[in-house]
Amino acid sequence: MTAPTIDIYTKFACPFCVRAKHLLEKKGASFNEYDITMGGAKRDEMLARAPQARTVPQIFIGDTYVGGSDDLAALEAAGKLDALLAG
């Protein structure tokens, strides 16, 4: 079984983005980071995937929309993040 693709949409100097990336790195997960500081096509892509998103980071693990940094931390606290990262 292969690990799911992880996409994280971030902005420059965002402390919540740093926290989310640190947790994923601590878990040994590789991820695609898309900086949407200046808007553009990746910001549009993020909004198409999560229309209600107004903040960053926005995190997707495989087909699962995780949400933001607090949502990722809550998955870890509940013991559910490892299973999601494993696919």
C-alpha positions as CSV (number, residue, x, y, z in Angstrom):
1,M,0.0,0.0,0.0
2,T,1.3,3.4,-0.9
3,A,1.0,6.5,1.2
4,P,-1.6,9.0,0.0
5,T,-0.6,12.3,-1.6
6,I,-0.6,15.2,0.8
7,D,-1.3,18.7,-0.4
8,I,-1.0,21.7,1.8
9,Y,-1.8,25.2,0.8
10,T,0.2,27.9,2.7
11,K,1.1,31.5,2.8
12,F,4.4,33.2,3.6
13,A,5.2,33.7,7.3
14,C,2.1,31.8,8.5
15,P,2.7,30.3,11.9
16,F,-0.1,27.8,11.6
17,C,1.3,26.6,8.3
18,V,4.7,26.1,10.0
19,R,3.1,24.1,12.8
20,A,1.2,21.9,10.3
21,K,4.3,21.3,8.2
22,H,6.3,20.5,11.3
23,L,3.8,17.9,12.4
24,L,3.8,16.2,9.0
25,E,7.6,16.3,8.9
26,K,7.7,14.8,12.4
27,K,5.5,11.9,11.1
28,G,7.9,11.4,8.2
29,A,5.2,12.4,5.7
30,S,6.2,14.0,2.4
31,F,3.9,16.6,1.1
32,N,3.3,19.0,-1.8
33,E,3.3,22.6,-0.6
34,Y,1.5,25.3,-2.6
35,D,2.3,28.9,-1.6
36,I,-0.8,31.0,-2.3
37,T,0.5,34.2,-0.8
38,M,0.1,36.1,-4.1
39,G,-3.1,34.3,-5.1
40,G,-3.1,32.8,-8.5
41,A,-4.1,29.4,-9.9
42,K,-3.2,27.4,-6.8
43,R,-5.4,29.7,-4.7
44,D,-8.3,29.1,-7.1
45,E,-7.5,25.3,-7.0
46,M,-7.7,25.4,-3.2
47,L,-11.0,27.2,-3.2
48,A,-12.4,24.7,-5.7
49,R,-11.4,21.8,-3.4
50,A,-12.5,23.5,-0.2
51,P,-15.0,26.3,-1.1
52,Q,-15.5,27.4,2.5
53,A,-11.7,27.8,3.1
54,R,-10.7,31.4,4.0
55,T,-7.6,30.7,6.0
56,V,-4.4,28.7,5.6
57,P,-3.1,26.1,5.8
58,Q,-5.6,24.0,4.0
59,I,-4.6,20.3,4.1
60,F,-5.7,17.4,2.0
61,I,-4.5,13.8,2.6
62,G,-5.4,11.7,-0.3
63,D,-9.1,12.2,-1.0
64,T,-9.7,13.4,2.6
65,Y,-10.1,17.1,3.3
66,V,-8.5,17.6,6.7
67,G,-8.9,21.3,7.1
68,G,-6.4,23.5,8.9
69,S,-3.6,23.2,11.4
70,D,-5.9,22.8,14.4
71,D,-7.8,20.0,12.5
72,L,-4.5,18.2,11.8
73,A,-3.5,18.5,15.4
74,A,-6.9,17.2,16.6
75,L,-6.4,14.1,14.3
76,E,-3.0,13.5,15.9
77,A,-4.4,14.0,19.5
78,A,-7.3,11.5,18.7
79,G,-4.8,8.9,17.4
80,K,-6.2,9.0,13.9
81,L,-3.5,10.8,11.9
82,D,-1.2,7.8,11.5
83,A,-3.9,5.7,9.9
84,L,-4.9,8.5,7.5
85,L,-1.2,9.0,6.5
86,A,-0.8,5.3,6.0
87,G,-3.7,5.2,3.5
